[in-house]
Amino acid sequence: MELRFDGKVALITGGARGIGYAAATLLAEGGAKVALADVNGERAEDSARKLAQRSGMEVIGVRTDVSREEDVSAMAGEVVRKLGPVDIFVSSAAILDDKLFLESSLADWRRMIDICLYGPMLCMRALLPEMVSRKYGRIVCLASDSARLGQARLSYYAAAKAGVIALAKSVAQEVGKSGVTLNIVSPGATNTELRQERENLMRAEMGEEKYQRRMQSVLKVYPTGRLGEPAEVVSAIAYLASEQAGWITGQILSVNGGFAMP
Ligand SMILES: NC(=O)c1ccc[n+]([C@@H]2O[C@H](COP(=O)([O-])OP(=O)(O)OC[C@H]3O[C@@H](n4cnc5c(N)ncnc54)[C@H](O)[C@@H]3O)[C@@H](O)[C@H]2O)c1
């Protein structure tokens, strides 16, 4: 089945790199006009130029901090003005923070919840009214299997992502009759810059030998014996963002090499 997005406008937060950029690539190559919204405005613009050249589609980069309501509403307004009303919203912007629960501060929790839970919520509030009135919309939120299983050292990230799952399912129930679907893609460890940054920190803390032992034990819990690649995660995103997925809503699709089978 070939997925096409001709005539559609897609907005991807966290689209400057990683899974967000890979998703944007699939959507643009499928014919969508694309906005890459990212807190790193320079990288968003560079990535937009690169993707426009590669896909031949209109692609814009917009600087926005998803945790700030005024940024989000300005960003949504700019995207609609430049590309038209948004049909597809992919929420990929996130941070990761690696700390034991008892070492975490209220400020750590607030920052995480602001970006990883309030971020998608603010974007949905900005985009949903138009989707509902146009009777079409596809929203795909990136979560994490840590939200479903819990994960040591990631308590506040996992809690924020669990909130995103509950948010998407609840809103899916409210807007189903308006032709708007909301679904969740829940990746396992995927080789992106985010993961690489976390690995580099661990490697520096543990030393090479201990780090390699740890990597071997991480890989053992993946029945597929390897970590994921962004391209493998984004084919799930593209399907849920397509017209063909109109009768799928409020669902979680884990793309995780079999790491968890909840
Ligand atoms: N890579 C993995 O192993 C993995 C595993 C599970 C879930 N995920 C989830 O997948 C999504 C994408 O992850 P990734 O690995 O591509 O990450 P990444 O760090 O490579 O990309 C995230 C992007 O979000 C942007 N961003 C961060 N804070 C922002 C803010 N306040 N406002 C706007 N943009 C902001 C960053 O600048 C970056 O470009 C995230 O939601 C992440 O939680 C990733």
The ligand as an ORCA input file, in Angstrom:
! r2SCAN-3c Opt
* xyz 0 1
  N      15.000      7.947     20.424
  C      14.472      7.100     21.271
  O      15.098      6.104     21.673
  C      13.054      7.308     21.768
  C      12.468      6.286     22.528
  C      11.169      6.465     22.986
  C      10.477      7.624     22.689
  N      11.070      8.599     21.950
  C      10.303      9.806     21.681
  O      10.329     10.088     20.284
  C      10.305     11.510     20.080
  C      11.470     11.924     19.211
  O      12.681     11.583     19.851
  P      14.097     11.754     19.124
  O      14.944     10.651     19.582
  O      13.885     11.993     17.685
  O      14.590     13.114     19.844
  P      15.597     14.271     19.351
  O      16.197     14.890     20.560
  O      16.525     13.751     18.298
  O      14.576     15.313     18.712
  C      13.734     16.024     19.559
  C      13.580     17.430     18.994
  O      12.708     18.146     19.890
  C      13.197     19.464     19.996
  N      12.722     20.083     21.244
  C      13.137     19.846     22.512
  N      12.487     20.665     23.370
  C      11.625     21.414     22.638
  C      10.693     22.432     22.947
  N      10.521     22.857     24.214
  N       9.963     22.985     21.949
  C      10.146     22.579     20.652
  N      11.036     21.630     20.301
  C      11.769     21.039     21.275
  C      14.722     19.313     19.985
  O      15.364     20.542     19.644
  C      14.900     18.217     18.936
  O      15.069     18.763     17.652
  C      10.319     12.146     21.467
  O       8.996     12.486     21.825
  C      10.876     11.054     22.345
  O      10.446     11.185     23.685
  C      12.350      8.472     21.483
*
